Amino acid sequence: MKHFTNGLIVGVLGTVAAGLGALLTFKKSVVDPIEDQEQKFEDNRKRAMRKSRAAHHG
């Protein structure tokens, strides 16, 4: 019975570790690039607004 319990604990911990690894990999490969692109769009929009305002203050 002791071997079964140890095996069950190791199996559960391994499954949890694999799940966390999959989530972190998904975030790094899918979510972070989307957030980076959104940040670039936001920075570009701010830059365009500043440029537009500066052009009309003559």
N, CA, C, O and CB atoms as a CASP TS submission, in Angstrom:
PFRMAT TS
TARGET T0000
AUTHOR 0000-0000-0000
METHOD Language model
MODEL 1
PARENT N/A
ATOM      1  N   MET     1       0.822  -1.199   0.000  1.00  0.00           N
ATOM      2  CA  MET     1       0.000   0.000   0.000  1.00  0.00           C
ATOM      3  C   MET     1       0.863   1.258   0.000  1.00  0.00           C
ATOM      4  O   MET     1       0.468   2.283  -0.556  1.00  0.00           O
ATOM      5  CB  MET     1      -0.933   0.000   1.205  1.00  0.00           C
ATOM      6  N   LYS     2       2.035   1.184   0.619  1.00  0.00           N
ATOM      7  CA  LYS     2       2.906   2.337   0.676  1.00  0.00           C
ATOM      8  C   LYS     2       3.421   2.708  -0.720  1.00  0.00           C
ATOM      9  O   LYS     2       3.532   3.890  -1.047  1.00  0.00           O
ATOM     10  CB  LYS     2       4.072   2.067   1.621  1.00  0.00           C
ATOM     11  N   HIS     3       3.731   1.712  -1.531  1.00  0.00           N
ATOM     12  CA  HIS     3       4.207   1.962  -2.889  1.00  0.00           C
ATOM     13  C   HIS     3       3.115   2.614  -3.736  1.00  0.00           C
ATOM     14  O   HIS     3       3.387   3.495  -4.552  1.00  0.00           O
ATOM     15  CB  HIS     3       4.675   0.652  -3.543  1.00  0.00           C
ATOM     16  N   PHE     4       1.897   2.174  -3.531  1.00  0.00           N
ATOM     17  CA  PHE     4       0.779   2.753  -4.266  1.00  0.00           C
ATOM     18  C   PHE     4       0.620   4.232  -3.920  1.00  0.00           C
ATOM     19  O   PHE     4       0.445   5.065  -4.809  1.00  0.00           O
ATOM     20  CB  PHE     4      -0.519   1.990  -3.962  1.00  0.00           C
ATOM     21  N   THR     5       0.680   4.553  -2.640  1.00  0.00           N
ATOM     22  CA  THR     5       0.527   5.939  -2.194  1.00  0.00           C
ATOM     23  C   THR     5       1.650   6.810  -2.738  1.00  0.00           C
ATOM     24  O   THR     5       1.402   7.913  -3.226  1.00  0.00           O
ATOM     25  CB  THR     5       0.497   6.013  -0.662  1.00  0.00           C
ATOM     26  N   ASN     6       2.877   6.323  -2.658  1.00  0.00           N
ATOM     27  CA  ASN     6       4.006   7.084  -3.187  1.00  0.00           C
ATOM     28  C   ASN     6       3.865   7.294  -4.696  1.00  0.00           C
ATOM     29  O   ASN     6       4.135   8.383  -5.204  1.00  0.00           O
ATOM     30  CB  ASN     6       5.328   6.368  -2.873  1.00  0.00           C
ATOM     31  N   GLY     7       3.450   6.266  -5.395  1.00  0.00           N
ATOM     32  CA  GLY     7       3.255   6.375  -6.836  1.00  0.00           C
ATOM     33  C   GLY     7       2.147   7.353  -7.189  1.00  0.00           C
ATOM     34  O   GLY     7       2.260   8.114  -8.150  1.00  0.00           O
ATOM     35  N   LEU     8       1.082   7.328  -6.410  1.00  0.00           N
ATOM     36  CA  LEU     8      -0.025   8.249  -6.645  1.00  0.00           C
ATOM     37  C   LEU     8       0.425   9.695  -6.430  1.00  0.00           C
ATOM     38  O   LEU     8       0.095  10.572  -7.228  1.00  0.00           O
ATOM     39  CB  LEU     8      -1.209   7.914  -5.720  1.00  0.00           C
ATOM     40  N   ILE     9       1.163   9.941  -5.376  1.00  0.00           N
ATOM     41  CA  ILE     9       1.643  11.295  -5.082  1.00  0.00           C
ATOM     42  C   ILE     9       2.586  11.775  -6.182  1.00  0.00           C
ATOM     43  O   ILE     9       2.472  12.911  -6.644  1.00  0.00           O
ATOM     44  CB  ILE     9       2.355  11.337  -3.711  1.00  0.00           C
ATOM     45  N   VAL    10       3.507  10.929  -6.598  1.00  0.00           N
ATOM     46  CA  VAL    10       4.435  11.299  -7.664  1.00  0.00           C
ATOM     47  C   VAL    10       3.674  11.556  -8.967  1.00  0.00           C
ATOM     48  O   VAL    10       3.995  12.497  -9.692  1.00  0.00           O
ATOM     49  CB  VAL    10       5.495  10.192  -7.869  1.00  0.00           C
ATOM     50  N   GLY    11       2.693  10.749  -9.263  1.00  0.00           N
ATOM     51  CA  GLY    11       1.899  10.920 -10.478  1.00  0.00           C
ATOM     52  C   GLY    11       1.112  12.226 -10.471  1.00  0.00           C
ATOM     53  O   GLY    11       1.063  12.933 -11.478  1.00  0.00           O
ATOM     54  N   VAL    12       0.504  12.540  -9.343  1.00  0.00           N
ATOM     55  CA  VAL    12      -0.264  13.786  -9.233  1.00  0.00           C
ATOM     56  C   VAL    12       0.671  14.984  -9.374  1.00  0.00           C
ATOM     57  O   VAL    12       0.360  15.931 -10.097  1.00  0.00           O
ATOM     58  CB  VAL    12      -1.026  13.849  -7.880  1.00  0.00           C
ATOM     59  N   LEU    13       1.812  14.948  -8.689  1.00  0.00           N
ATOM     60  CA  LEU    13       2.765  16.053  -8.788  1.00  0.00           C
ATOM     61  C   LEU    13       3.294  16.209 -10.210  1.00  0.00           C
ATOM     62  O   LEU    13       3.459  17.329 -10.694  1.00  0.00           O
ATOM     63  CB  LEU    13       3.926  15.838  -7.820  1.00  0.00           C
ATOM     64  N   GLY    14       3.556  15.105 -10.871  1.00  0.00           N
ATOM     65  CA  GLY    14       4.022  15.159 -12.259  1.00  0.00           C
ATOM     66  C   GLY    14       2.978  15.750 -13.193  1.00  0.00           C
ATOM     67  O   GLY    14       3.303  16.523 -14.094  1.00  0.00           O
ATOM     68  N   THR    15       1.728  15.383 -12.973  1.00  0.00           N
ATOM     69  CA  THR    15       0.638  15.905 -13.797  1.00  0.00           C
ATOM     70  C   THR    15       0.469  17.400 -13.582  1.00  0.00           C
ATOM     71  O   THR    15       0.286  18.152 -14.539  1.00  0.00           O
ATOM     72  CB  THR    15      -0.673  15.175 -13.485  1.00  0.00           C
ATOM     73  N   VAL    16       0.528  17.835 -12.324  1.00  0.00           N
ATOM     74  CA  VAL    16       0.408  19.263 -12.026  1.00  0.00           C
ATOM     75  C   VAL    16       1.572  20.030 -12.651  1.00  0.00           C
ATOM     76  O   VAL    16       1.367  21.098 -13.228  1.00  0.00           O
ATOM     77  CB  VAL    16       0.364  19.500 -10.497  1.00  0.00           C
ATOM     78  N   ALA    17       2.780  19.500 -12.543  1.00  0.00           N
ATOM     79  CA  ALA    17       3.952  20.165 -13.127  1.00  0.00           C
ATOM     80  C   ALA    17       3.824  20.252 -14.645  1.00  0.00           C
ATOM     81  O   ALA    17       4.158  21.281 -15.232  1.00  0.00           O
ATOM     82  CB  ALA    17       5.244  19.415 -12.747  1.00  0.00           C
ATOM     83  N   ALA    18       3.353  19.201 -15.279  1.00  0.00           N
ATOM     84  CA  ALA    18       3.178  19.220 -16.735  1.00  0.00           C
ATOM     85  C   ALA    18       2.113  20.243 -17.134  1.00  0.00           C
ATOM     86  O   ALA    18       2.274  20.941 -18.136  1.00  0.00           O
ATOM     87  CB  ALA    18       2.791  17.815 -17.253  1.00  0.00           C
ATOM     88  N   GLY    19       1.046  20.336 -16.377  1.00  0.00           N
ATOM     89  CA  GLY    19      -0.003  21.324 -16.662  1.00  0.00           C
ATOM     90  C   GLY    19       0.508  22.748 -16.531  1.00  0.00           C
ATOM     91  O   GLY    19       0.217  23.595 -17.376  1.00  0.00           O
ATOM     92  N   LEU    20       1.267  23.017 -15.480  1.00  0.00           N
ATOM     93  CA  LEU    20       1.832  24.351 -15.304  1.00  0.00           C
ATOM     94  C   LEU    20       2.812  24.688 -16.420  1.00  0.00           C
ATOM     95  O   LEU    20       2.834  25.818 -16.908  1.00  0.00           O
ATOM     96  CB  LEU    20       2.526  24.459 -13.949  1.00  0.00           C
ATOM     97  N   GLY    21       3.613  23.724 -16.820  1.00  0.00           N
ATOM     98  CA  GLY    21       4.542  23.941 -17.926  1.00  0.00           C
ATOM     99  C   GLY    21       3.806  24.257 -19.217  1.00  0.00           C
ATOM    100  O   GLY    21       4.234  25.123 -19.981  1.00  0.00           O
ATOM    101  N   ALA    22       2.716  23.571 -19.464  1.00  0.00           N
ATOM    102  CA  ALA    22       1.931  23.825 -20.675  1.00  0.00           C
ATOM    103  C   ALA    22       1.319  25.223 -20.641  1.00  0.00           C
ATOM    104  O   ALA    22       1.308  25.921 -21.655  1.00  0.00           O
ATOM    105  CB  ALA    22       0.824  22.766 -20.831  1.00  0.00           C
ATOM    106  N   LEU    23       0.813  25.631 -19.489  1.00  0.00           N
ATOM    107  CA  LEU    23       0.224  26.965 -19.379  1.00  0.00           C
ATOM    108  C   LEU    23       1.272  28.058 -19.587  1.00  0.00           C
ATOM    109  O   LEU    23       1.013  29.039 -20.284  1.00  0.00           O
ATOM    110  CB  LEU    23      -0.445  27.136 -18.013  1.00  0.00           C
ATOM    111  N   LEU    24       2.439  27.897 -18.996  1.00  0.00           N
ATOM    112  CA  LEU    24       3.490  28.897 -19.155  1.00  0.00           C
ATOM    113  C   LEU    24       3.978  28.964 -20.596  1.00  0.00           C
ATOM    114  O   LEU    24       4.261  30.047 -21.109  1.00  0.00           O
ATOM    115  CB  LEU    24       4.657  28.592 -18.222  1.00  0.00           C
ATOM    116  N   THR    25       4.076  27.822 -21.242  1.00  0.00           N
ATOM    117  CA  THR    25       4.488  27.791 -22.643  1.00  0.00           C
ATOM    118  C   THR    25       3.452  28.480 -23.520  1.00  0.00           C
ATOM    119  O   THR    25       3.809  29.240 -24.421  1.00  0.00           O
ATOM    120  CB  THR    25       4.703  26.344 -23.112  1.00  0.00           C
ATOM    121  N   PHE    26       2.178  28.223 -23.266  1.00  0.00           N
ATOM    122  CA  PHE    26       1.102  28.865 -24.022  1.00  0.00           C
ATOM    123  C   PHE    26       1.156  30.380 -23.849  1.00  0.00           C
ATOM    124  O   PHE    26       1.036  31.126 -24.821  1.00  0.00           O
ATOM    125  CB  PHE    26      -0.270  28.327 -23.577  1.00  0.00           C
ATOM    126  N   LYS    27       1.338  30.829 -22.610  1.00  0.00           N
ATOM    127  CA  LYS    27       1.386  32.266 -22.349  1.00  0.00           C
ATOM    128  C   LYS    27       2.551  32.905 -23.084  1.00  0.00           C
ATOM    129  O   LYS    27       2.405  33.969 -23.687  1.00  0.00           O
ATOM    130  CB  LYS    27       1.496  32.540 -20.846  1.00  0.00           C
ATOM    131  N   LYS    28       3.697  32.263 -23.036  1.00  0.00           N
ATOM    132  CA  LYS    28       4.888  32.841 -23.662  1.00  0.00           C
ATOM    133  C   LYS    28       4.789  32.848 -25.187  1.00  0.00           C
ATOM    134  O   LYS    28       5.279  33.778 -25.828  1.00  0.00           O
ATOM    135  CB  LYS    28       6.129  32.072 -23.230  1.00  0.00           C
ATOM    136  N   SER    29       4.173  31.841 -25.770  1.00  0.00           N
ATOM    137  CA  SER    29       4.138  31.744 -27.225  1.00  0.00           C
ATOM    138  C   SER    29       2.906  32.380 -27.861  1.00  0.00           C
ATOM    139  O   SER    29       2.936  32.692 -29.052  1.00  0.00           O
ATOM    140  CB  SER    29       4.209  30.313 -27.626  1.00  0.00           C
ATOM    141  N   VAL    30       1.822  32.582 -27.107  1.00  0.00           N
ATOM    142  CA  VAL    30       0.599  33.120 -27.699  1.00  0.00           C
ATOM    143  C   VAL    30       0.216  34.460 -27.083  1.00  0.00           C
ATOM    144  O   VAL    30      -0.007  35.426 -27.813  1.00  0.00           O
ATOM    145  CB  VAL    30      -0.543  32.129 -27.533  1.00  0.00           C
ATOM    146  N   VAL    31       0.137  34.540 -25.780  1.00  0.00           N
ATOM    147  CA  VAL    31      -0.393  35.730 -25.116  1.00  0.00           C
ATOM    148  C   VAL    31       0.600  36.883 -25.154  1.00  0.00           C
ATOM    149  O   VAL    31       0.213  38.005 -25.481  1.00  0.00           O
ATOM    150  CB  VAL    31      -0.757  35.411 -23.674  1.00  0.00           C
ATOM    151  N   ASP    32       1.862  36.643 -24.832  1.00  0.00           N
ATOM    152  CA  ASP    32       2.850  37.713 -24.790  1.00  0.00           C
ATOM    153  C   ASP    32       3.039  38.403 -26.139  1.00  0.00           C
ATOM    154  O   ASP    32       3.108  39.632 -26.162  1.00  0.00           O
ATOM    155  CB  ASP    32       4.167  37.166 -24.318  1.00  0.00           C
ATOM    156  N   PRO    33       3.126  37.685 -27.276  1.00  0.00           N
ATOM    157  CA  PRO    33       3.244  38.395 -28.559  1.00  0.00           C
ATOM    158  C   PRO    33       2.026  39.272 -28.870  1.00  0.00           C
ATOM    159  O   PRO    33       2.175  40.339 -29.465  1.00  0.00           O
ATOM    160  CB  PRO    33       3.442  37.392 -29.683  1.00  0.00           C
ATOM    161  N   ILE    34       0.846  38.843 -28.483  1.00  0.00           N
ATOM    162  CA  ILE    34      -0.353  39.654 -28.712  1.00  0.00           C
ATOM    163  C   ILE    34      -0.275  40.923 -27.878  1.00  0.00           C
ATOM    164  O   ILE    34      -0.585  42.007 -28.371  1.00  0.00           O
ATOM    165  CB  ILE    34      -1.640  38.857 -28.370  1.00  0.00           C
ATOM    166  N   GLU    35       0.138  40.800 -26.616  1.00  0.00           N
ATOM    167  CA  GLU    35       0.256  41.972 -25.759  1.00  0.00           C
ATOM    168  C   GLU    35       1.333  42.918 -26.280  1.00  0.00           C
ATOM    169  O   GLU    35       1.161  44.135 -26.223  1.00  0.00           O
ATOM    170  CB  GLU    35       0.567  41.553 -24.321  1.00  0.00           C
ATOM    171  N   ASP    36       2.433  42.380 -26.783  1.00  0.00           N
ATOM    172  CA  ASP    36       3.492  43.222 -27.342  1.00  0.00           C
ATOM    173  C   ASP    36       2.981  44.000 -28.554  1.00  0.00           C
ATOM    174  O   ASP    36       3.274  45.186 -28.705  1.00  0.00           O
ATOM    175  CB  ASP    36       4.713  42.365 -27.735  1.00  0.00           C
ATOM    176  N   GLN    37       2.223  43.336 -29.406  1.00  0.00           N
ATOM    177  CA  GLN    37       1.693  44.000 -30.592  1.00  0.00           C
ATOM    178  C   GLN    37       0.698  45.094 -30.197  1.00  0.00           C
ATOM    179  O   GLN    37       0.702  46.174 -30.788  1.00  0.00           O
ATOM    180  CB  GLN    37       1.020  42.976 -31.526  1.00  0.00           C
ATOM    181  N   GLU    38      -0.144  44.826 -29.212  1.00  0.00           N
ATOM    182  CA  GLU    38      -1.084  45.844 -28.751  1.00  0.00           C
ATOM    183  C   GLU    38      -0.333  47.052 -28.186  1.00  0.00           C
ATOM    184  O   GLU    38      -0.742  48.193 -28.401  1.00  0.00           O
ATOM    185  CB  GLU    38      -2.034  45.258 -27.689  1.00  0.00           C
ATOM    186  N   GLN    39       0.755  46.804 -27.469  1.00  0.00           N
ATOM    187  CA  GLN    39       1.554  47.899 -26.917  1.00  0.00           C
ATOM    188  C   GLN    39       2.182  48.727 -28.038  1.00  0.00           C
ATOM    189  O   GLN    39       2.238  49.953 -27.940  1.00  0.00           O
ATOM    190  CB  GLN    39       2.650  47.348 -25.983  1.00  0.00           C
ATOM    191  N   LYS    40       2.652  48.077 -29.095  1.00  0.00           N
ATOM    192  CA  LYS    40       3.220  48.804 -30.231  1.00  0.00           C
ATOM    193  C   LYS    40       2.170  49.682 -30.895  1.00  0.00           C
ATOM    194  O   LYS    40       2.460  50.824 -31.254  1.00  0.00           O
ATOM    195  CB  LYS    40       3.810  47.827 -31.253  1.00  0.00           C
ATOM    196  N   PHE    41       0.936  49.161 -31.065  1.00  0.00           N
ATOM    197  CA  PHE    41      -0.133  49.945 -31.654  1.00  0.00           C
ATOM    198  C   PHE    41      -0.452  51.163 -30.787  1.00  0.00           C
ATOM    199  O   PHE    41      -0.660  52.265 -31.294  1.00  0.00           O
ATOM    200  CB  PHE    41      -1.382  49.082 -31.844  1.00  0.00           C
ATOM    201  N   GLU    42      -0.485  50.946 -29.484  1.00  0.00           N
ATOM    202  CA  GLU    42      -0.778  52.048 -28.559  1.00  0.00           C
ATOM    203  C   GLU    42       0.314  53.114 -28.622  1.00  0.00           C
ATOM    204  O   GLU    42       0.008  54.306 -28.662  1.00  0.00           O
ATOM    205  CB  GLU    42      -0.919  51.519 -27.116  1.00  0.00           C
ATOM    206  N   ASP    43       1.574  52.703 -28.633  1.00  0.00           N
ATOM    207  CA  ASP    43       2.679  53.658 -28.729  1.00  0.00           C
ATOM    208  C   ASP    43       2.622  54.425 -30.045  1.00  0.00           C
ATOM    209  O   ASP    43       2.863  55.632 -30.068  1.00  0.00           O
ATOM    210  CB  ASP    43       4.028  52.934 -28.598  1.00  0.00           C
ATOM    211  N   ASN    44       2.308  53.744 -31.128  1.00  0.00           N
ATOM    212  CA  ASN    44       2.207  54.383 -32.433  1.00  0.00           C
ATOM    213  C   ASN    44       1.060  55.391 -32.457  1.00  0.00           C
ATOM    214  O   ASN    44       1.192  56.471 -33.032  1.00  0.00           O
ATOM    215  CB  ASN    44       2.012  53.329 -33.530  1.00  0.00           C
ATOM    216  N   ARG    45      -0.045  55.045 -31.844  1.00  0.00           N
ATOM    217  CA  ARG    45      -1.188  55.953 -31.791  1.00  0.00           C
ATOM    218  C   ARG    45      -0.832  57.216 -31.013  1.00  0.00           C
ATOM    219  O   ARG    45      -1.169  58.322 -31.434  1.00  0.00           O
ATOM    220  CB  ARG    45      -2.403  55.258 -31.152  1.00  0.00           C
ATOM    221  N   LYS    46      -0.147  57.052 -29.871  1.00  0.00           N
ATOM    222  CA  LYS    46       0.263  58.209 -29.071  1.00  0.00           C
ATOM    223  C   LYS    46       1.230  59.092 -29.847  1.00  0.00           C
ATOM    224  O   LYS    46       1.120  60.318 -29.822  1.00  0.00           O
ATOM    225  CB  LYS    46       0.908  57.753 -27.755  1.00  0.00           C
ATOM    226  N   ARG    47       2.172  58.469 -30.533  1.00  0.00           N
ATOM    227  CA  ARG    47       3.154  59.216 -31.326  1.00  0.00           C
ATOM    228  C   ARG    47       2.454  60.002 -32.440  1.00  0.00           C
ATOM    229  O   ARG    47       2.802  61.154 -32.699  1.00  0.00           O
ATOM    230  CB  ARG    47       4.212  58.255 -31.929  1.00  0.00           C
ATOM    231  N   ALA    48       1.473  59.384 -33.095  1.00  0.00           N
ATOM    232  CA  ALA    48       0.747  60.053 -34.170  1.00  0.00           C
ATOM    233  C   ALA    48      -0.050  61.237 -33.628  1.00  0.00           C
ATOM    234  O   ALA    48      -0.124  62.277 -34.282  1.00  0.00           O
ATOM    235  CB  ALA    48      -0.188  59.065 -34.883  1.00  0.00           C
ATOM    236  N   MET    49      -0.643  61.097 -32.456  1.00  0.00           N
ATOM    237  CA  MET    49      -1.393  62.204 -31.859  1.00  0.00           C
ATOM    238  C   MET    49      -0.471  63.377 -31.534  1.00  0.00           C
ATOM    239  O   MET    49      -0.817  64.531 -31.790  1.00  0.00           O
ATOM    240  CB  MET    49      -2.120  61.736 -30.587  1.00  0.00           C
ATOM    241  N   ARG    50       0.704  63.085 -30.970  1.00  0.00           N
ATOM    242  CA  ARG    50       1.658  64.156 -30.659  1.00  0.00           C
ATOM    243  C   ARG    50       2.111  64.858 -31.933  1.00  0.00           C
ATOM    244  O   ARG    50       2.212  66.085 -31.972  1.00  0.00           O
ATOM    245  CB  ARG    50       2.876  63.594 -29.903  1.00  0.00           C
ATOM    246  N   LYS    51       2.380  64.084 -32.962  1.00  0.00           N
ATOM    247  CA  LYS    51       2.841  64.652 -34.230  1.00  0.00           C
ATOM    248  C   LYS    51       1.752  65.512 -34.857  1.00  0.00           C
ATOM    249  O   LYS    51       2.039  66.578 -35.400  1.00  0.00           O
ATOM    250  CB  LYS    51       3.262  63.536 -35.204  1.00  0.00           C
ATOM    251  N   SER    52       0.513  65.060 -34.785  1.00  0.00           N
ATOM    252  CA  SER    52      -0.595  65.794 -35.345  1.00  0.00           C
ATOM    253  C   SER    52      -0.789  67.127 -34.617  1.00  0.00           C
ATOM    254  O   SER    52      -0.993  68.161 -35.253  1.00  0.00           O
ATOM    255  CB  SER    52      -1.865  64.956 -35.280  1.00  0.00           C
ATOM    256  N   ARG    53      -0.727  67.099 -33.305  1.00  0.00           N
ATOM    257  CA  ARG    53      -0.889  68.334 -32.523  1.00  0.00           C
ATOM    258  C   ARG    53       0.249  69.307 -32.808  1.00  0.00           C
ATOM    259  O   ARG    53       0.015  70.511 -32.922  1.00  0.00           O
ATOM    260  CB  ARG    53      -0.948  68.019 -31.014  1.00  0.00           C
ATOM    261  N   ALA    54       1.471  68.807 -32.925  1.00  0.00           N
ATOM    262  CA  ALA    54       2.629  69.660 -33.176  1.00  0.00           C
ATOM    263  C   ALA    54       2.540  70.309 -34.559  1.00  0.00           C
ATOM    264  O   ALA    54       3.009  71.433 -34.742  1.00  0.00           O
ATOM    265  CB  ALA    54       3.927  68.847 -33.052  1.00  0.00           C
ATOM    266  N   ALA    55       1.956  69.629 -35.514  1.00  0.00           N
ATOM    267  CA  ALA    55       1.857  70.152 -36.873  1.00  0.00           C
ATOM    268  C   ALA    55       0.860  71.305 -36.973  1.00  0.00           C
ATOM    269  O   ALA    55       0.956  72.124 -37.887  1.00  0.00           O
ATOM    270  CB  ALA    55       1.457  69.044 -37.828  1.00  0.00           C
ATOM    271  N   HIS    56      -0.090  71.376 -36.047  1.00  0.00           N
ATOM    272  CA  HIS    56      -1.145  72.387 -36.115  1.00  0.00           C
ATOM    273  C   HIS    56      -0.930  73.526 -35.121  1.00  0.00           C
ATOM    274  O   HIS    56      -1.853  74.300 -34.868  1.00  0.00           O
ATOM    275  CB  HIS    56      -2.490  71.742 -35.863  1.00  0.00           C
ATOM    276  N   HIS    57       0.267  73.642 -34.558  1.00  0.00           N
ATOM    277  CA  HIS    57       0.549  74.725 -33.619  1.00  0.00           C
ATOM    278  C   HIS    57       1.452  75.765 -34.248  1.00  0.00           C
ATOM    279  O   HIS    57       2.269  76.370 -33.554  1.00  0.00           O
ATOM    280  CB  HIS    57       1.187  74.182 -32.347  1.00  0.00           C
ATOM    281  N   GLY    58       1.327  75.980 -35.517  1.00  0.00           N
ATOM    282  CA  GLY    58       2.231  76.871 -36.225  1.00  0.00           C
ATOM    283  C   GLY    58       1.748  78.237 -36.290  1.00  0.00           C
ATOM    284  O   GLY    58       2.413  79.101 -36.862  1.00  0.00           O
TER
END
